[in-house]
Amino acid sequence: MFISEVKESDYVEEFLRVVSVSEKTKKNGDPYKVVIVGDKTGTLQWNVWDKPDDLKVNEGDILFIKGSITVWNGTMQIAVEDIRVPEKDEIDMSKFIKAISNDQKEDYKSELKAIINDLESPWKQVVIKVFSQQEVKDKFFECPASIYYHENFLGGLLEHTMRVTQGVIARLQSQKNVDKDFAISLAILHDIGKIREYDIEKFVHSEEGIFKRHVFLGAAYLQELMSNDVGCGLTKRQQDLLVSGTLSSHGTKEFGSPVSPLSKEAYIVHSEDSICTKLAVWDEIIEDSKRDFEFDKFSNHKIFTGKAPE
């Protein structure tokens, strides 16, 4: 049974994933914990009133939970009676994490391969080098684009990368004074650091990701790779442009980039990344909405989710 199917007074015995754990304080000063558990269809709130310090669970943990469903102030809650940690072979992650279809994944991979094949050296050489690394082979096509916001599902990084790359290619058709191969290569590689920012198996931020974030991790990864392979055919300035473009993909320090875009190509990639991210967030809000307006935390304002009047 999925959470979307449960209703008040139901009794559930299900594998659920810990989405978040928060420490709170009662009015009398006593501590308690609020644990959000769920699957890919929804979440339940579990209030741990008694001996909260005895509960040792972390974000991403899978638990087998027994309890009754209640509703308080419109929030679905579970009054937990028993929990246990399941064996690894009991867990089916497809219950907890959404994923793109295999057909969609293969279509994206084929399109990506064709785009890379159309690149000119030395940029083509660099991108091929990156995707020949075992770590990239193992993680890139399964990695989410985020944990909480846009394309937060398995294969989300691949989808986001293709959307940004498609947008950059379209934008380049009307642009002059740009190195198209550099711009496309940067679009493909701009989020490569996410393969280290996220723990894909638990679907949480890795410790390294919490400390360094993907913008830095991606730039460092590319710098290390080029240092070990005499620049992968790039000049020193081209290497610096690629690393700088990765660092500036979020545009400003406010949004996590230590430097602003210094090249036209980097600005194009940053702009497409920003547009694709915001539109992906809006798609999710619109698809889940039952009202004409919803508040978007990412943009910090309401958006129109209904249909324009005819």
ChimeraX attribute file (.defattr): number of C-alpha atoms within 10 A of each C-alpha:
attribute: neighborCount
match mode: 1-to-1
recipient: residues
	/A:1	11
	/A:2	17
	/A:3	18
	/A:4	12
	/A:5	9
	/A:6	13
	/A:7	13
	/A:8	13
	/A:9	12
	/A:10	13
	/A:11	16
	/A:12	18
	/A:13	16
	/A:14	17
	/A:15	24
	/A:16	24
	/A:17	26
	/A:18	21
	/A:19	22
	/A:20	16
	/A:21	16
	/A:22	10
	/A:23	12
	/A:24	16
	/A:25	11
	/A:26	10
	/A:27	7
	/A:28	6
	/A:29	8
	/A:30	12
	/A:31	16
	/A:32	18
	/A:33	20
	/A:34	16
	/A:35	21
	/A:36	20
	/A:37	26
	/A:38	24
	/A:39	24
	/A:40	18
	/A:41	13
	/A:42	13
	/A:43	21
	/A:44	22
	/A:45	21
	/A:46	19
	/A:47	18
	/A:48	19
	/A:49	14
	/A:50	12
	/A:51	11
	/A:52	16
	/A:53	11
	/A:54	8
	/A:55	10
	/A:56	7
	/A:57	14
	/A:58	13
	/A:59	17
	/A:60	19
	/A:61	17
	/A:62	26
	/A:63	19
	/A:64	18
	/A:65	22
	/A:66	18
	/A:67	19
	/A:68	17
	/A:69	20
	/A:70	18
	/A:71	14
	/A:72	9
	/A:73	5
	/A:74	7
	/A:75	11
	/A:76	18
	/A:77	21
	/A:78	25
	/A:79	17
	/A:80	17
	/A:81	10
	/A:82	10
	/A:83	14
	/A:84	11
	/A:85	12
	/A:86	14
	/A:87	10
	/A:88	8
	/A:89	6
	/A:90	9
	/A:91	15
	/A:92	11
	/A:93	15
	/A:94	11
	/A:95	16
	/A:96	23
	/A:97	18
	/A:98	18
	/A:99	18
	/A:100	15
	/A:101	11
	/A:102	10
	/A:103	9
	/A:104	12
	/A:105	18
	/A:106	12
	/A:107	12
	/A:108	19
	/A:109	16
	/A:110	11
	/A:111	14
	/A:112	17
	/A:113	12
	/A:114	11
	/A:115	18
	/A:116	18
	/A:117	13
	/A:118	10
	/A:119	17
	/A:120	12
	/A:121	14
	/A:122	16
	/A:123	23
	/A:124	20
	/A:125	16
	/A:126	22
	/A:127	21
	/A:128	14
	/A:129	14
	/A:130	19
	/A:131	15
	/A:132	11
	/A:133	11
	/A:134	9
	/A:135	12
	/A:136	17
	/A:137	12
	/A:138	12
	/A:139	19
	/A:140	23
	/A:141	19
	/A:142	21
	/A:143	29
	/A:144	30
	/A:145	25
	/A:146	21
	/A:147	18
	/A:148	13
	/A:149	15
	/A:150	22
	/A:151	24
	/A:152	20
	/A:153	24
	/A:154	25
	/A:155	24
	/A:156	24
	/A:157	25
	/A:158	23
	/A:159	22
	/A:160	22
	/A:161	22
	/A:162	19
	/A:163	21
	/A:164	25
	/A:165	25
	/A:166	18
	/A:167	20
	/A:168	24
	/A:169	19
	/A:170	11
	/A:171	13
	/A:172	17
	/A:173	9
	/A:174	7
	/A:175	12
	/A:176	9
	/A:177	8
	/A:178	13
	/A:179	13
	/A:180	19
	/A:181	19
	/A:182	22
	/A:183	25
	/A:184	28
	/A:185	21
	/A:186	27
	/A:187	30
	/A:188	24
	/A:189	23
	/A:190	30
	/A:191	26
	/A:192	27
	/A:193	24
	/A:194	26
	/A:195	25
	/A:196	24
	/A:197	26
	/A:198	25
	/A:199	20
	/A:200	20
	/A:201	11
	/A:202	16
	/A:203	24
	/A:204	20
	/A:205	20
	/A:206	18
	/A:207	13
	/A:208	14
	/A:209	20
	/A:210	12
	/A:211	12
	/A:212	15
	/A:213	19
	/A:214	25
	/A:215	25
	/A:216	22
	/A:217	23
	/A:218	24
	/A:219	24
	/A:220	16
	/A:221	17
	/A:222	23
	/A:223	16
	/A:224	12
	/A:225	17
	/A:226	19
	/A:227	12
	/A:228	10
	/A:229	12
	/A:230	11
	/A:231	18
	/A:232	21
	/A:233	16
	/A:234	18
	/A:235	12
	/A:236	11
	/A:237	9
	/A:238	15
	/A:239	19
	/A:240	14
	/A:241	19
	/A:242	25
	/A:243	22
	/A:244	20
	/A:245	32
	/A:246	31
	/A:247	27
	/A:248	28
	/A:249	29
	/A:250	24
	/A:251	22
	/A:252	15
	/A:253	11
	/A:254	8
	/A:255	10
	/A:256	16
	/A:257	19
	/A:258	17
	/A:259	16
	/A:260	18
	/A:261	24
	/A:262	12
	/A:263	16
	/A:264	16
	/A:265	26
	/A:266	26
	/A:267	19
	/A:268	25
	/A:269	31
	/A:270	26
	/A:271	19
	/A:272	20
	/A:273	24
	/A:274	15
	/A:275	14
	/A:276	18
	/A:277	20
	/A:278	16
	/A:279	12
	/A:280	17
	/A:281	19
	/A:282	21
	/A:283	14
	/A:284	13
	/A:285	18
	/A:286	18
	/A:287	9
	/A:288	11
	/A:289	13
	/A:290	11
	/A:291	10
	/A:292	13
	/A:293	15
	/A:294	18
	/A:295	14
	/A:296	14
	/A:297	10
	/A:298	12
	/A:299	11
	/A:300	8
	/A:301	10
	/A:302	12
	/A:303	15
	/A:304	14
	/A:305	19
	/A:306	13
	/A:307	7
	/A:308	7
	/A:309	4
	/A:310	3
